[in-house]
Amino acid sequence: MKPVALIIDDEVQIRRLLRIALEAENYQVREVETGQQGLVEAANRKPAIILLDLGLPDMDGLSVLQRLREWSEVPVVVLTVRDEEREKVAALDAGADDYVTKPFSSAELLARLRAAQRKTRPAEEISVFKHGDLLVDLTARVVRRGDQEVKLTATEYALLRLLVKHPGRILTHRYILREIWGPKSEEHRQYLRVYVTHLRQKIEPDSAKPLLIKTEPGIGYRFVGHSG
């Protein structure tokens, strides 16, 4: 049975473009133009992925996302013409897995969808991550580069663990700070920058040109490795 992709967008042209791209990837596509219809379809159809526009005629896309997250963990990629950082951060903090700014290429969109769906595998399944000569074994709590074990502090390991458990997903500064240092540390971005620098020096082939921990300027970080 084909996985269902639900498009919640009031622009006919965008829906048409998305349908062509998604059907070529073997999705069964459902389209709606309002947030309320989207919530009903999400409940009835149990989609594998949702593409959500932030500018809907009946309710704000963020409200749709917040209501959806009350009962569902379905991957959501937000589509937005709003290129401001605060809008993207708000969407990610509300539970979006990623965002794509319009206009976008089909290749970029499909790559983002694949990444968003990878992270939904149950956490217990995702225990080993590999990228080049780097291996992260969450069960054994071991990090290796080639034959060498990488020694991490407790905080460095906690940060790496958080990143690798969400491969391909942008994690906002606020989310990471809250998860690692607690709810009262959300403004202390300098802590995070320091630890990301240390972590890159230990796990990246070239910490000046990171391949694994990518910076999303003004927003957060994305881990690009794959689970094994």
Backbone as CSV, one residue per row, in Angstrom:
resi,resn,N_x,N_y,N_z,CA_x,CA_y,CA_z,C_x,C_y,C_z
1,MET,0.831,-1.199,0.000,0.000,0.000,0.000,0.865,1.249,0.000
2,LYS,0.501,2.227,-0.834,1.307,3.439,-0.934,1.155,4.292,0.326
3,PRO,2.264,4.916,0.801,2.142,5.843,1.928,1.364,7.089,1.505
4,VAL,0.604,7.637,2.438,-0.214,8.824,2.147,0.569,10.088,2.495
5,ALA,0.582,11.037,1.556,1.127,12.368,1.811,-0.043,13.344,1.807
6,LEU,-0.177,14.129,2.875,-1.270,15.099,2.991,-0.722,16.504,2.769
7,ILE,-1.296,17.200,1.790,-0.912,18.584,1.503,-1.986,19.509,2.063
8,ILE,-1.591,20.437,2.935,-2.516,21.440,3.481,-2.032,22.794,2.985
9,ASP,-2.628,23.267,1.892,-2.170,24.498,1.237,-3.314,25.047,0.396
10,ASP,-3.528,26.363,0.438,-4.655,26.931,-0.310,-4.276,27.384,-1.717
11,GLU,-3.003,27.224,-2.114,-2.586,27.612,-3.466,-2.672,26.418,-4.410
12,VAL,-3.535,26.530,-5.405,-3.766,25.427,-6.343,-2.477,25.050,-7.069
13,GLN,-1.710,26.069,-7.493,-0.487,25.788,-8.262,0.531,25.021,-7.430
14,ILE,0.659,25.390,-6.169,1.608,24.702,-5.281,1.160,23.256,-5.075
15,ARG,-0.142,23.066,-4.861,-0.652,21.696,-4.659,-0.389,20.838,-5.892
16,ARG,-0.561,21.437,-7.068,-0.331,20.692,-8.316,1.143,20.280,-8.427
17,LEU,2.033,21.225,-8.135,3.475,20.942,-8.183,3.845,19.839,-7.188
18,LEU,3.306,19.932,-5.974,3.596,18.938,-4.945,3.055,17.566,-5.329
19,ARG,1.852,17.550,-5.874,1.248,16.271,-6.270,2.124,15.553,-7.296
20,ILE,2.604,16.289,-8.305,3.444,15.683,-9.346,4.707,15.085,-8.728
21,ALA,5.360,15.869,-7.847,6.615,15.409,-7.227,6.374,14.204,-6.326
22,LEU,5.288,14.244,-5.548,5.017,13.177,-4.580,4.550,11.889,-5.258
23,GLU,3.707,12.012,-6.279,3.235,10.813,-6.979,4.392,10.126,-7.706
24,ALA,5.371,10.914,-8.177,6.556,10.328,-8.819,7.383,9.525,-7.813
25,GLU,7.234,9.855,-6.512,7.929,9.126,-5.444,7.046,8.040,-4.825
26,ASN,5.942,7.734,-5.488,5.058,6.637,-5.090,4.221,6.921,-3.840
27,TYR,3.925,8.191,-3.586,2.981,8.538,-2.526,1.562,8.581,-3.073
28,GLN,0.612,8.257,-2.213,-0.800,8.522,-2.493,-1.069,9.914,-1.911
29,VAL,-1.528,10.840,-2.737,-1.612,12.249,-2.324,-3.039,12.655,-1.990
30,ARG,-3.201,13.311,-0.844,-4.470,13.937,-0.458,-4.223,15.434,-0.344
31,GLU,-5.190,16.237,-0.826,-5.042,17.695,-0.787,-6.225,18.335,-0.070
32,VAL,-5.922,19.336,0.759,-6.980,20.176,1.338,-6.491,21.618,1.331
33,GLU,-7.443,22.568,1.443,-7.029,23.968,1.375,-7.183,24.735,2.670
34,THR,-7.751,24.123,3.716,-7.884,24.834,4.987,-7.288,24.015,6.134
35,GLY,-6.986,24.712,7.214,-6.422,24.042,8.379,-7.383,23.051,8.999
36,GLN,-8.653,23.427,9.081,-9.643,22.550,9.691,-9.802,21.253,8.899
37,GLN,-9.869,21.394,7.568,-9.937,20.187,6.727,-8.680,19.331,6.915
38,GLY,-7.544,20.003,7.065,-6.284,19.288,7.238,-6.282,18.445,8.494
39,LEU,-6.800,18.996,9.597,-6.847,18.252,10.859,-7.766,17.035,10.743
40,VAL,-8.880,17.214,10.057,-9.826,16.103,9.861,-9.179,15.006,9.013
41,GLU,-8.542,15.407,7.902,-7.883,14.425,7.021,-6.744,13.707,7.750
42,ALA,-5.977,14.463,8.547,-4.870,13.852,9.288,-5.386,12.777,10.237
43,ALA,-6.530,13.047,10.872,-7.106,12.070,11.801,-7.655,10.857,11.056
44,ASN,-8.265,11.087,9.905,-8.921,10.001,9.177,-7.973,9.167,8.321
45,ARG,-6.978,9.828,7.734,-6.115,9.170,6.745,-4.815,8.622,7.319
46,LYS,-4.418,9.089,8.512,-3.149,8.662,9.125,-1.991,8.765,8.120
47,PRO,-1.722,9.974,7.620,-0.681,10.122,6.589,0.715,9.781,7.103
48,ALA,1.602,9.441,6.166,3.002,9.177,6.501,3.778,10.477,6.628
49,ILE,3.291,11.532,5.935,3.962,12.840,5.953,2.911,13.914,5.683
50,ILE,3.102,15.090,6.299,2.216,16.231,6.040,3.054,17.399,5.551
51,LEU,2.592,18.042,4.486,3.200,19.286,4.010,2.222,20.411,4.340
52,LEU,2.644,21.326,5.186,1.743,22.318,5.780,2.170,23.735,5.431
53,ASP,1.269,24.478,4.783,1.506,25.890,4.502,1.182,26.702,5.757
54,LEU,1.995,27.727,6.045,1.721,28.540,7.239,0.606,29.555,7.010
55,GLY,0.408,29.978,5.744,-0.604,31.008,5.464,-1.889,30.407,4.940
56,LEU,-2.752,29.950,5.838,-4.007,29.309,5.438,-5.173,30.293,5.627
57,PRO,-6.274,30.095,4.887,-7.369,31.080,4.943,-8.166,31.069,6.240
58,ASP,-8.250,29.942,6.917,-9.141,29.861,8.089,-8.413,29.921,9.427
59,MET,-7.164,29.474,9.470,-6.407,29.507,10.717,-4.922,29.488,10.391
60,ASP,-4.116,30.011,11.303,-2.679,30.061,11.062,-2.100,28.649,11.054
61,GLY,-1.126,28.424,10.171,-0.503,27.113,10.090,0.113,26.660,11.406
62,LEU,0.632,27.609,12.187,1.193,27.243,13.495,0.128,26.673,14.422
63,SER,-1.082,27.229,14.335,-2.191,26.707,15.159,-2.545,25.285,14.743
64,VAL,-2.532,25.034,13.439,-2.794,23.675,12.939,-1.743,22.720,13.500
65,LEU,-0.491,23.151,13.450,0.617,22.320,13.924,0.492,22.026,15.417
66,GLN,0.180,23.056,16.194,0.044,22.870,17.646,-1.088,21.908,17.977
67,ARG,-2.201,22.033,17.271,-3.334,21.125,17.519,-3.001,19.700,17.091
68,LEU,-2.301,19.584,15.965,-1.894,18.268,15.467,-0.973,17.572,16.468
69,ARG,-0.056,18.342,17.050,0.914,17.767,17.977,0.299,17.346,19.317
70,GLU,-0.940,17.740,19.560,-1.618,17.280,20.782,-1.883,15.777,20.738
71,TRP,-1.952,15.209,19.521,-2.300,13.788,19.426,-1.513,13.018,18.374
72,SER,-0.642,13.682,17.614,0.052,12.968,16.542,1.521,13.379,16.460
73,GLU,2.376,12.387,16.111,3.796,12.653,15.886,4.150,12.498,14.404
74,VAL,3.139,12.559,13.524,3.402,12.433,12.089,4.425,13.492,11.662
75,PRO,5.396,13.135,10.800,6.357,14.134,10.334,5.656,15.264,9.576
76,VAL,6.029,16.496,9.886,5.441,17.674,9.237,6.558,18.545,8.675
77,VAL,6.478,18.816,7.369,7.387,19.775,6.737,6.565,21.008,6.407
78,VAL,6.990,22.139,6.954,6.266,23.394,6.769,6.710,24.051,5.462
79,LEU,5.733,24.544,4.701,6.008,25.307,3.480,5.720,26.767,3.797
80,THR,6.673,27.648,3.525,6.455,29.039,3.895,7.081,29.999,2.895
81,VAL,6.406,31.122,2.671,7.011,32.213,1.902,7.684,33.172,2.874
82,ARG,7.483,32.930,4.155,8.039,33.798,5.187,9.485,33.393,5.437
83,ASP,10.396,34.250,5.025,11.810,33.881,5.119,12.475,34.428,6.374
84,GLU,11.668,34.822,7.355,12.245,35.377,8.568,12.582,34.258,9.553
85,GLU,13.724,34.429,10.231,14.183,33.408,11.166,13.151,33.116,12.242
86,ARG,12.518,34.163,12.772,11.605,33.928,13.901,10.409,33.070,13.504
87,GLU,9.977,33.204,12.236,8.866,32.367,11.752,9.292,30.911,11.673
88,LYS,10.502,30.678,11.182,11.001,29.311,11.056,11.215,28.690,12.441
89,VAL,11.806,29.490,13.343,12.030,29.003,14.706,10.693,28.665,15.373
90,ALA,9.705,29.537,15.193,8.378,29.299,15.791,7.781,27.993,15.270
91,ALA,7.925,27.733,13.966,7.381,26.499,13.380,8.095,25.274,13.937
92,LEU,9.428,25.353,14.027,10.197,24.212,14.547,9.898,23.979,16.026
93,ASP,9.782,25.064,16.789,9.462,24.921,18.213,8.043,24.397,18.432
94,ALA,7.144,24.658,17.470,5.763,24.172,17.590,5.645,22.700,17.198
95,GLY,6.750,22.122,16.682,6.715,20.691,16.385,6.944,20.314,14.941
96,ALA,7.257,21.300,14.076,7.586,20.953,12.687,8.913,20.202,12.665
97,ASP,9.058,19.301,11.718,10.300,18.553,11.571,11.288,19.286,10.684
98,ASP,10.776,20.112,9.781,11.635,20.872,8.884,10.769,21.925,8.207
99,TYR,11.411,22.796,7.431,10.657,23.778,6.666,11.318,23.928,5.312
100,VAL,10.537,24.323,4.314,11.053,24.633,2.988,10.466,25.987,2.609
101,THR,11.335,26.904,2.178,10.878,28.239,1.801,10.481,28.246,0.332
102,LYS,9.280,28.765,0.040,8.832,28.885,-1.356,9.563,30.057,-2.018
103,PRO,9.912,29.960,-3.312,9.798,28.773,-4.172,10.907,27.772,-3.843
104,PHE,10.633,26.486,-4.049,11.607,25.446,-3.715,11.738,24.495,-4.895
105,SER,12.823,23.749,-4.930,12.992,22.744,-5.978,12.395,21.425,-5.480
106,SER,11.909,20.630,-6.405,11.339,19.324,-6.032,12.386,18.438,-5.391
107,ALA,13.631,18.498,-5.886,14.701,17.651,-5.339,14.959,17.999,-3.874
108,GLU,15.004,19.302,-3.560,15.231,19.719,-2.170,14.075,19.266,-1.290
109,LEU,12.867,19.488,-1.772,11.688,19.115,-0.992,11.692,17.621,-0.674
110,LEU,11.953,16.781,-1.667,11.915,15.332,-1.459,13.022,14.889,-0.507
111,ALA,14.183,15.539,-0.572,15.264,15.223,0.360,14.843,15.545,1.787
112,ARG,14.167,16.689,1.963,13.695,17.081,3.297,12.632,16.102,3.815
113,LEU,11.772,15.644,2.921,10.735,14.684,3.327,11.363,13.366,3.773
114,ARG,12.368,12.899,3.041,13.031,11.647,3.423,13.685,11.783,4.799
115,ALA,14.333,12.929,5.029,14.987,13.157,6.326,13.956,13.204,7.449
116,ALA,12.833,13.876,7.207,11.789,13.991,8.235,11.216,12.622,8.577
117,GLN,11.063,11.756,7.582,10.504,10.434,7.845,11.501,9.499,8.511
118,ARG,12.799,9.688,8.250,13.814,8.854,8.911,13.747,9.002,10.418
119,LYS,13.514,10.206,10.877,13.592,10.443,12.321,12.394,9.855,13.075
120,THR,11.387,9.367,12.362,10.203,8.855,13.057,10.323,7.380,13.433
121,ARG,11.424,6.730,13.032,11.590,5.334,13.482,11.667,5.308,15.001
122,PRO,11.108,4.298,15.646,11.134,4.257,17.107,12.553,4.391,17.658
123,ALA,12.681,5.113,18.759,14.000,5.441,19.314,14.825,4.185,19.620
124,GLU,14.135,3.122,20.068,14.911,1.935,20.431,15.555,1.276,19.210
125,GLU,14.958,1.488,18.033,15.558,0.942,16.813,16.817,1.707,16.441
126,ILE,16.787,3.025,16.662,17.891,3.871,16.231,18.952,3.858,17.310
127,SER,19.853,2.912,17.235,20.854,2.790,18.290,22.274,2.949,17.776
128,VAL,22.490,2.771,16.474,23.834,2.887,15.917,23.807,3.856,14.734
129,PHE,24.721,4.814,14.758,24.838,5.789,13.683,26.222,5.694,13.075
130,LYS,26.274,5.760,11.737,27.554,5.706,11.040,27.618,6.832,10.023
131,HIS,28.779,7.433,9.902,29.013,8.419,8.850,30.508,8.420,8.577
132,GLY,30.916,7.932,7.402,32.342,7.801,7.124,32.962,6.871,8.153
133,ASP,34.025,7.364,8.833,34.690,6.505,9.823,34.151,6.726,11.234
134,LEU,33.081,7.544,11.365,32.505,7.797,12.688,31.410,6.775,12.995
135,LEU,31.451,6.200,14.198,30.399,5.299,14.658,29.942,5.755,16.041
136,VAL,28.630,5.918,16.201,28.054,6.266,17.498,27.105,5.144,17.893
137,ASP,27.433,4.414,18.956,26.606,3.319,19.447,25.942,3.783,20.744
138,LEU,24.643,4.129,20.642,23.937,4.671,21.799,23.683,3.619,22.871
139,THR,23.568,2.360,22.460,23.334,1.293,23.437,24.569,1.078,24.307
140,ALA,25.719,1.017,23.653,26.974,0.792,24.386,27.576,2.094,24.919
141,ARG,27.005,3.241,24.515,27.535,4.564,24.882,28.993,4.705,24.429
142,VAL,29.247,4.285,23.190,30.604,4.329,22.644,30.596,5.158,21.364
143,VAL,31.611,6.021,21.222,31.804,6.807,20.002,33.199,6.485,19.477
144,ARG,33.280,6.110,18.199,34.578,5.760,17.609,34.783,6.502,16.293
145,ARG,36.046,6.832,16.034,36.454,7.267,14.695,37.510,6.283,14.228
146,GLY,37.140,5.481,13.233,38.020,4.399,12.814,38.189,3.419,13.973
147,ASP,39.434,3.113,14.346,39.698,2.178,15.446,39.832,2.890,16.790
148,GLN,39.763,4.206,16.767,40.002,4.969,17.997,38.691,5.341,18.687
149,GLU,38.641,5.089,20.004,37.484,5.548,20.762,37.608,7.053,21.008
150,VAL,36.501,7.779,20.807,36.484,9.227,21.044,36.010,9.475,22.470
151,LYS,36.828,10.167,23.248,36.472,10.463,24.637,35.660,11.752,24.689
152,LEU,34.429,11.648,25.163,33.554,12.815,25.280,33.214,13.052,26.743
153,THR,33.022,14.324,27.098,32.505,14.627,28.434,31.027,14.236,28.469
154,ALA,30.442,14.202,29.650,29.018,13.834,29.784,28.135,14.787,28.981
155,THR,28.457,16.084,29.008,27.636,17.060,28.277,27.827,16.924,26.778
156,GLU,29.068,16.709,26.329,29.313,16.506,24.901,28.562,15.277,24.394
157,TYR,28.577,14.204,25.181,27.869,12.984,24.770,26.358,13.228,24.728
158,ALA,25.836,13.935,25.719,24.391,14.230,25.756,23.982,15.045,24.529
159,LEU,24.824,15.999,24.146,24.542,16.819,22.966,24.587,15.984,21.697
160,LEU,25.616,15.150,21.557,25.724,14.290,20.379,24.547,13.322,20.308
161,ARG,24.188,12.744,21.446,23.061,11.800,21.493,21.772,12.467,21.021
162,LEU,21.539,13.710,21.476,20.328,14.433,21.082,20.322,14.682,19.576
163,LEU,21.457,15.074,19.039,21.541,15.364,17.603,21.341,14.110,16.759
164,VAL,22.018,13.016,17.147,21.948,11.822,16.300,20.600,11.112,16.397
165,LYS,19.849,11.361,17.464,18.520,10.747,17.565,17.500,11.444,16.666
166,HIS,17.884,12.585,16.102,16.995,13.322,15.189,17.726,13.599,13.879
167,PRO,18.157,12.555,13.159,18.949,12.791,11.950,18.166,13.566,10.902
168,GLY,18.805,14.594,10.347,18.170,15.378,9.297,17.244,16.468,9.801
169,ARG,16.927,16.452,11.081,15.972,17.435,11.614,16.717,18.628,12.201
170,ILE,16.217,19.829,11.933,16.804,21.023,12.545,16.314,21.101,13.988
171,LEU,17.269,21.175,14.920,16.935,21.374,16.333,17.268,22.818,16.684
172,THR,16.312,23.563,17.203,16.544,24.975,17.502,17.455,25.115,18.718
173,HIS,18.115,26.275,18.795,18.965,26.562,19.961,18.174,26.347,21.245
174,ARG,16.960,26.883,21.274,16.150,26.822,22.488,15.847,25.384,22.882
175,TYR,15.498,24.568,21.885,15.169,23.164,22.154,16.382,22.434,22.732
176,ILE,17.544,22.621,22.109,18.745,21.922,22.574,19.107,22.364,23.982
177,LEU,19.097,23.677,24.219,19.448,24.193,25.549,18.511,23.639,26.615
178,ARG,17.222,23.601,26.295,16.230,23.098,27.258,16.460,21.622,27.545
179,GLU,16.763,20.842,26.495,16.946,19.402,26.663,18.226,19.058,27.421
180,ILE,19.287,19.827,27.190,20.592,19.499,27.780,20.801,20.189,29.127
181,TRP,20.443,21.468,29.197,20.743,22.231,30.414,19.515,22.592,31.253
182,GLY,18.306,22.282,30.737,17.116,22.564,31.529,16.394,23.831,31.089
183,PRO,15.152,24.010,31.573,14.279,25.074,31.070,14.749,26.496,31.353
184,LYS,15.633,26.685,32.319,16.041,28.051,32.646,17.284,28.496,31.880
185,SER,17.726,27.683,30.941,18.982,27.996,30.246,18.766,28.374,28.780
186,GLU,17.515,28.653,28.414,17.194,28.828,26.996,17.876,30.024,26.338
187,GLU,18.331,30.982,27.104,18.978,32.158,26.515,20.495,32.029,26.427
188,HIS,21.058,30.974,26.975,22.523,30.855,27.063,23.112,30.186,25.829
189,ARG,22.971,30.842,24.695,23.451,30.236,23.445,24.965,30.071,23.427
190,GLN,25.679,30.915,24.202,27.145,30.804,24.184,27.602,29.446,24.703
191,TYR,26.862,28.862,25.683,27.188,27.506,26.148,27.164,26.540,24.974
192,LEU,26.094,26.655,24.220,25.866,25.720,23.124,26.946,25.861,22.055
193,ARG,27.288,27.095,21.703,28.324,27.311,20.689,29.643,26.671,21.113
194,VAL,29.998,26.844,22.388,31.252,26.285,22.899,31.244,24.759,22.798
195,TYR,30.142,24.130,23.220,30.085,22.668,23.206,30.018,22.106,21.786
196,VAL,29.327,22.812,20.896,29.298,22.359,19.499,30.699,22.432,18.905
197,THR,31.444,23.498,19.221,32.827,23.627,18.745,33.683,22.462,19.254
198,HIS,33.577,22.161,20.562,34.342,21.046,21.136,33.977,19.719,20.462
199,LEU,32.697,19.508,20.278,32.219,18.256,19.691,32.717,18.115,18.255
200,ARG,32.651,19.208,17.501,33.147,19.160,16.119,34.636,18.827,16.069
201,GLN,35.396,19.387,17.007,36.837,19.118,17.028,37.125,17.635,17.266
202,LYS,36.214,16.963,17.957,36.436,15.553,18.282,35.877,14.584,17.234
203,ILE,34.805,14.971,16.532,34.168,13.990,15.635,34.242,14.339,14.153
204,GLU,34.507,15.599,13.816,34.543,15.988,12.408,35.945,15.759,11.828
205,PRO,36.042,15.320,10.565,37.356,15.219,9.919,38.062,16.580,9.883
206,ASP,37.273,17.642,9.611,37.807,19.006,9.605,36.771,19.888,10.298
207,SER,37.068,20.288,11.544,36.063,21.018,12.323,35.760,22.397,11.741
208,ALA,36.674,22.917,10.902,36.429,24.218,10.270,35.428,24.097,9.118
209,LYS,35.290,22.878,8.581,34.323,22.629,7.499,33.462,21.437,7.887
210,PRO,32.574,21.614,8.860,31.829,20.465,9.403,30.919,19.798,8.384
211,LEU,30.978,18.464,8.370,30.114,17.667,7.497,28.946,17.058,8.259
212,LEU,29.111,16.884,9.574,28.122,16.171,10.381,27.149,17.112,11.092
213,ILE,27.694,18.069,11.825,26.847,19.000,12.578,26.800,20.306,11.804
214,LYS,25.707,20.506,11.082,25.553,21.691,10.237,24.870,22.804,11.025
215,THR,25.366,24.018,10.843,24.744,25.188,11.460,23.630,25.708,10.561
216,GLU,22.458,25.950,11.152,21.382,26.658,10.461,21.389,28.057,11.054
217,PRO,21.981,29.060,10.355,22.245,30.362,10.961,21.017,30.995,11.625
218,GLY,21.207,31.386,12.883,20.145,32.041,13.633,19.063,31.117,14.138
219,ILE,19.136,29.819,13.788,18.040,28.895,14.110,18.495,27.749,15.004
220,GLY,19.542,27.028,14.588,19.974,25.883,15.386,20.958,25.029,14.621
221,TYR,20.862,23.701,14.822,21.809,22.750,14.235,21.065,21.553,13.654
222,ARG,21.720,20.942,12.655,21.160,19.757,12.008,22.262,18.703,11.923
223,PHE,21.981,17.473,12.379,22.927,16.377,12.254,22.619,15.630,10.965
224,VAL,23.631,15.451,10.113,23.372,14.892,8.790,23.780,13.431,8.637
225,GLY,24.215,12.788,9.722,24.561,11.364,9.625,23.322,10.498,9.456
226,HIS,23.541,9.230,9.224,22.437,8.272,9.012,22.441,7.204,10.085
227,SER,21.267,6.743,10.441,21.170,5.663,11.425,21.447,4.339,10.741
228,GLY,21.990,3.418,11.539,22.287,2.097,10.980,21.463,1.040,11.636
